[in-house]
Amino acid sequence: MGHCMRLILLLAFLATSVALAAGWDAVQRIAPDHKIEVVTRDGKSMRAVFVSASETALVARSKSGEQSIARPDIREVRATDPSRRARSGLISTAVGAGLGLVVGFAVCPGCRNEGAGWKYMGPLTAVGAGAGMAAGFLPTRYRIVYKIK
């Protein structure tokens, strides 16, 4: 192998090592009592509340009690992301309201000419906004904090 190829392989190894170390640092910075999801190497997934993390393990509290999971057994850690949840909720509320408005207009296009423009548009806009809000704000959104292949 040439010197250039060795250098490329060394740089790729260092970049991967730094990325993985930075990822585990992010796990250690998760606030206590924050909702997380842990996926282990055997493919099992567990939703829990974050307790703490050290260089060697993550401690989480689930319905079955507090559990310590060794770092080598962890494939992925996700944490809830309130900002993403709010953004998705606002977007889906606006989309739902828009769809309700369009459907309300399509149900009775002549109602506006008869002086009852909001007869269907108002209620269907409210129903659409409510459905969009339910779709966007209720599900918990997770972001990947740590992932190893």
Secondary structure by P-SEA (a helix, b strand, c coil): ccaaaaaaaaaaaaaaaaaaaaaaaaaaaccccccbbbbcccbbbbbbbbccccccbbbbbccccbbbbccccccbbbbbbaaaaaaaaaaaaaaaaaaaaaaaaaacccccccccccccaaaaaaaaaaaaaaacccbbbbbbccccc
